[in-house]
Amino acid sequence: MNFNVLTIFPEIFKIFQTGVLSKGLDDSFFINCFDIRKHAVNKHGQIDSKPYGGGEGMVMMAEPLKKSIEDIPKDNLGKVIYLSPQGQKLNQNKVIELSTLSNITLICGRYEGVDQRFVDSYVDEEISIGDFIISGGEYAAMILIDAIARNIPGTIGNQDSVTKDTFSNGLLKGPTYTRPEKFENKSVPDVLLSGNHQEIEEWRGKKSLIQTYLRRPDLLNDVKLTNKQKKLLEDWESKDIL
């Protein structure tokens, strides 16, 4: 996977040189940053201007963005994504879909956004990381890169960490525990100490389902539950189980 990133702050993406994903950097995936200011319209480094029609803030100009995207070889351009509050909200299904691509180009907007003419001519898709505003598209791009890279084989040492994580099957992950066995008079559930892997997996599946039902019931609308899971929820709702 090759990520091209158009940004005015390329140094931000050095964060991927640390942490668990650094093991896959330049092996399982690549990040190539293109500094938009290299194509500024004047010697002052200007890449933004006041919006036509008046209004608050500044808007990123189309020309520096166009020249920056033209720096990317066409064979490496891939899908062009603009990180934008107007975009489709990111979810795990979209992450998995994008993880199958070979090349992705990410446009990091700033200020009040990007000239719409650039979006219309060069952007394939707009993606939002949530219904809130952040200072720039770089943070959204980092989240998207992180989420996608985790699903690229070879990036994460233990692939079960990906396939069994929250949202991977449409449900939240249940509670997890580690040492010590007792903390502030609270003990680890006995089943996790039993060594019976079948019972442990059943317990985790049950907790995952109930956790989702209690905290994010909206997710269940998009999950095809088994008859066993449906019965479990019916019992839960009737308070027959704890």
N, C-alpha and C positions, 0 to 999 in steps of 0.2 A: 504494500500500500504506500502510495506517495501522496503526501499532503502538501499542497502549495498554499501559502498563506499571504494574502495582501494586507499589509498592516503599516501603521506609522510607528509601531513599537516592536520591532522584531526581537529585541532583547528579552521581551517577556517570555518568549517560547523556549528560552534556555532552561526553564523549569523541568522540561522533559529529560534533561540530562541527569536528573536525580530521581530517586524513588523506584518503585517496582517496574514502571514502564521503561526506564532507562536501559534495561537489559534487552529490550526489543528494538530500541532506537538504532537506526542504520543497519538493522538486520531484518526484522519483521516489518518495519515501517520507517519511512523517511519524512522529515519535515523540512521544507524549503521555504524560507521567508523572503518576501519581495517588499522592499521598503518603498512605499508609495511616495515618500518625499524625494526620492531620487528623480521623480518626474514632476517636481513642483513647477508652477507656472512662472515663478520669478526667483530672483536670488535670495529672497527672504524665506524660501521654503514653503510658500503658500500652496495649500492643496484644498482649501475650503473658502467659501465666500458667503455673503449674506443671502438669504432666500428671496427670490423674486416674489413680489406681492407683500413683502414685509413679514414681520413675525420674529419670534425669539430665536436666538442661537445662530449657528452657522451650518452650512450644508457642504458635504464633501463634493468636490467638483468631478465631473465626468472624465475630463481629459487625463489627469494624472492616473486615474484608475484604469482607463483604457490602455495607456502606455505601459502600465505595470503588468496588466494581464497579457499584453503582447510580448512581454519578456519571457513568458513561459512557453516552451516548445509545444506545438499543437498536440503532439502525441502524448504529452504529459499533463494536458489540461484537465481532462476528465469532466466530471460534473461540477458545475460552478454553483456554489451555495453562498448566499448572502445571509449572515446572521442578523435577524431582524425581528422586532416585536410583532410585525405583521405576518410573520411566517407560520407555517404549520408547527404545532407544538411537538417538541421532541419526545419520543418514547422509545422503549426498548426494541419494538418491532422495526422502527425506522433505523435505529442504530445497527441492528443485524443486517438489514437490507443494504445499508451503506458500506458495511464491512466487507461485502463481497466485491466491491469495486477495486480497480487498480489505481485510479487517480481521482483525487478530489481537490478542487480549488476553493478556498474559503476567503470570503470578502469580509474584512473586519471594519464595520462602520464606526463612525464617531460623531460627536456633536448631535445635530438634529437629524442625521441620516445621510443618505447618498442621493445624488441627483437621479431622479426617476428614469431619465433617458439611458443612463448606464445600466440600471437594473433591467429595463425593457430589452436592451440589446445584447447583454452579456450574461445575465444570471439565469440559470436553469431552475433554481428552486430557492425559496426563502424558508429558513428554519428559525423558530423561537425556542429558547430553553425554558420559557415559563412566562407567566403573566406578571412580570415585574420589569423594572428598568434598571440597567446597570450602566456604568460609565463608558463602556466601549465593547465592540464586538470581539476584542481579543479574549476576554474572559469566557464568552460563550464559545468561541472557537476552541479554547483549551479544553473546555468540558466536552465538546463534541469529539475532539481528537482522542481524549482519554477514553471516552465511552466506546468509540469505534475500535481503537487499538487493543483494548482488552479482549475483543472478539476475534482478533487476528491470531491464528495459530502460531505459537512460538513466543508470543509476547508475555503471557502469564505462565509461570512454570507449571502450576497445577491447573489443568483445564477445568477440573471440577469446580474450582473457585468461580468460574464464569458460568458454567451450565447450571449450577445449583444456587446461584445468587438471586437476590430479590429481583423480581420482574422477569427473570429468564423463562419462567413457565407461566407468566401472567399474574403470579401471586407474590405477596410479600414473603420474605424469609422469616421464619419463626425465631424465637429467642435463642441466644447462644451463651455458653458458659465456659470458663476456664479456671485454672487454679487460683486460690485454694478451694477445697470442697465446701468449706463453710466461710461465709463472709457476713459479719454483723448478725450472727445467728440465723442466717439464711443458707440453706443447703442446695447443692446441685440436685436436680431431679434424679431420683434413683435409677430411672431407665437409662440415663446417659452413663451410668457407672456399671451397668449390668454386663456389658460385653456382648449383648445379644443384638447384632447388627440389624436384623429384621425388625425387631421391636423398636429399635432406635429410629430407623427410617420411617416406620409407621407413625411414631410419636412426632417426628419432625414434620411429616406431611400433614398431620392433624393440626399441629400448632401453626403451621404456615397458613392453612385454610382459615382457621379461626382468627388469626391475626389480621388477615385480609378482610374478613367479614366485619371485624370490629373497627378497624382503622381506615380501610379504603374499600368499602363495599361497592363503590362504582367500578372497581376493577373486575368484579365478578360478572359484570355484564358482557365482558369480552372473552370470558374463559368458558370452555366447554367442560363442565364438571362431569365426573363419572357418577354412576348411581351410588357408589359408596360415599363419595364426597357430598352428594345431595342429601343422603340419609344422615350423614354427620351433622350437616347444617340444620336439618330438621330437628334432630335431637338437641342440638345446641339451643335452637330457638325455643324449644319446649322446656329447656333447663333440665333435661334428663342427664346431661353430662356436664362436667366441669372442665 
